[in-house]
Amino acid sequence: MQPSRIPSLNWLRVFDAAARHQSFASAGRELNMSAAAVSQQILALETYLRKPLFVRSPNRVRLTVEGNEFLPTVQVSLRAIESKTASLFPRKNEERISLVASQLMAMSWLPRRLVAFEQAHPSVRIDLIIEDIQRHAEPDLAIRFDHGMSTLSHPGWLMGITHVVVGKASDIEAITDASDITDFRLLDVRSHAVGWNTLLTRYAGMADDPALTVESVDTTPLALMMIKESHALALVPWPASENLVQALGLEICKTIPAIPGLGNYYIEQFTGHGARPIIHTLCEELRKAARDTDC
């Protein structure tokens, strides 16, 4: 069996710090070591690799060609170890909550609320997982959308939805009447129970207007990106898509009234994980944020 070619992890940590600072003294201050100790660690690594990693000068050091090529691999590896260590073995004073949500909620409505919660609770970290990604472990919480369940009295109820017409600001300004939408590509999201046909049946004859072009796309984020890059409108769920619409600089068309949505979002807590107080607090904060959101 061949001996391992992986250098000492401590050597690599010192190499990373020295390369970032371009100084053994500054690396030593970061690592609580003397400059001489840093130099010894770097020399040990260079001896092991049989290649110089730094060019030394009286006031600074700089990477050799080999050192410059080696650095990105070392940094990616160290950060991966740090990230996985923090995830699997959190400090005793840090609580982690895993939360599964749909792509739209994870990309739009949730991030701002979760960041605010972490700022209010500095010892808590929330791992947000998109529900389509396969994972073996059950999360602590999940936010689900259900077309069938429509009661606000359900204990896990988070928010209902309406469907609004969204487009670029310049395009929205040009719409003064529902008939103006014939100038645009109309995007439907395949999974939505409410689409353009539902909206257009409100206007006499428009659902059968041959001038209308309706196209299907897979997801709401994709529809919103297509709007930003083309002459198009989309019918999207609100307020679930609120933050993504704002981030892309898009606007709601007030000329065309919103349509009540079918279904609601619910928070599901997995009972096998125990009733940790912080999970209950997060649920309550999300419900409060949903109540404060303009629906």
Secondary structure, 3 states (H helix, E strand, C coil): CCCCCCCCHHHHHHHHHHHHHCCHHHHHHHHCCCHHHHHHHHHHHHHHHCCCCEEECCCCEEECHHHHHHHHHHHHHHHHHHHHHHHHCCCCCCEEEEEEECHHHHHCHHHHHHHHHHHHCCCEEEEEEECCCCCCCCCCEEEEEECCCCCCCCCCEEEEEEEEEEEEHHHHHCCCCHHHHHHCEEEEECCCCCCHHHHHCCCCCHHHCCCCEEEEECCHHHHHHHHHHCCEEEEEEECCCHHHHHHCCEEECCCCCCEEEEEEEEEEECHHHCCCHHHHHHHHHHHHHHHHCCC
